[in-house]
Amino acid sequence: MKYRKSFLPMAIIATVFLAMTHCTKTDTAGAPQKIVPVELVEVRRAAMALPIHGSGMLFAQQQIRLSFKTGGIVETINVREGEDVRRGQVLAQLDLDEINAQVEQAQSVYDKAKRDDERAANLYAEGVVTLEQKQNVDTQLQVAAANLRIAQFNLEHSTIKAPADGRILRRFVEPSELVGPGTPIFYFGSGREQWLIRIGVPDRDIIKIRLGDPALVLFDVYPEVNFAAKVTGMAQAADPQNGTFQVEIALDACGHRLAAGFVGRVIITPGDKQEYTLIPAAALVDAHGDGGAVFTVVGDSAVKVPVRIGPIFEESILVLAGLDGHEKIVAAGAPYLKPGDRVKVQ
């Protein structure tokens, strides 16, 4: 009796489950397939030039490392970093005691050689000395004159003067320091209203750029200003360190104060245009990185097409590959589609 009481409820539960399952399958099979209303748009193709972006460091059009011709002790430095200077202004000078002594020594040797040459000429005219002896004295005079010019040249270049109107970008030494010949004393930039910036671009972009192409330069210190610029130079070989090609851009300061070392963002607009495909932003689905997909309609069914995308222009997206042979795509309704869904074109 106990066995029969426990068996009866289990049989009832199994019967009810089978009935429910049968009803569910019958209802699903009989339900009509959902039709998604969509709107088609034509794929647009246009000739345009894609902007090329980069960043680099600002520097003056002419930058010079100023140094002394000879070594010595720095006696005076008359300017500071960032100071504007005029052409011919004295910037620094060595202690001239030793150099002046060298000039005096060379002058004395020259004066003696000149007197000896005059006596030798008179004696040669009287037939007392030979032609060879006179020529030897002439050579000594020429050597003495050359040494005097060298000493005077060293004296002249023991003072650093500004080669042009410009600005002291860096100062490397202080007074009383001992420096050697050619040791940099100043980093000088001339042409304060003419600035350059260099950026590195990959090989796929360097072939699109031409000399004279317009550009814009943006600096964080002037967030509201777009500095007009143009391409003035391009490297013909890649940088071995990073594989990019250096592009030189000249910009106009437009009356703003700039300083060497500013980091700027550059946007170059190439002059050569190419044909690209544009689609509405609403048509793109499953976007990830430079990949995505769009839907087209074949018959009354949705077909998913993978595409490779590029930059976004306002409400349009540039498609680099994937839409060859497709003239129309789904715009409105694309986010609600799955491959194979039935659609109704509005």
C-alpha positions, 0 to 999 in steps of 0.5 A: 500500500505504501508503494502505491501511494508514493507512485501515484503523485510521480506519475501525475507529475510526469504526465503534466510535464509531457503535456506542457512540453508538447504544447510549447513545441507546437506553439513555437513551431506555429509562431510566424517569423519576425520581420524587421523594418529597415531603411536602405541607403546608397553607399557614397564614394567621394574623392578626398584627402585623409589628414595625416597626424603627428607630433614633434618638438618646436625649434627655431629656423636657425639654431647655432651653438656659439663657442670660442675659437680658442680655449681659456678662462671665461671672463664675462657672460653678458646675457641670460637664457631666454634673453633677446639679443641684437646682431653684433651684441657682445655675449661673452668674452675670454680672459684676454691676457694670454691671447693679447700676449700671443698677439704681441709676440707675433707682432714682434716677430713680424716686425723683426722679419720685416726689418731683416727683409728690408736689409736683405733687399738692400744687401742683395742690390749691392751684391753682398748676399746671394739670391737664395739668402734673400729668398730665405729672408722673404720666406721668414717674413711671410711666415711671421705675417701668417702667424700674426694673422692667426694670433689676431684671428684668435683674439677676434674670436675670443669674444662671442657676438650675436650673429643675427637678431635672435634669442639665447635658447641655452647657456652652458657655462658660467664666468671663471670656468675654463673651457676648451676650443669649440666648447659650446657656450650658448645655444642661439636661435635666430629668426624668432618669427620663423619656427619649424617642427619635425614629425615622423610619419610611416611609409604609407603616409610619406608617399602622400605628402608633397612639399607645400602641403598645408598643415595646422599645428596645435600647442597645449599652451594655446589651446584655441589657436590653430597655427597655419603651417606648410610642409617645407622638407621631407627625408628621403630615407627612414630613421634607422631607430624607429623606421619613420620618415622625418617631415619638416613643417614651417609655421607662422607664430601669428604674433604669439610668443613661442619657445624652442621645445614646445611640443605640438600636434601637427595635422597635414592635409595632403594635396593628392586626393583618393577615392574613398567609401563613406557610410552613415555611422548608424549603419555600422555594427559590431565595431572593434578597433578598425573592424566592424560590419554592415548589413545588406539585403538579399531578397528579403533577408539580412546579410552581414558584411564585415568591413575595415573602417577608417576615420570618422567624419562628423556623422559618416565613417570611412570604409577602407575595405569590404564594400566592393560590389555593394551599392546599398546597405541598411541604415535605420534598423541595423542594430536590431538585425541578425544574419538571416533575419527577414526584413521589410524595406521601408 
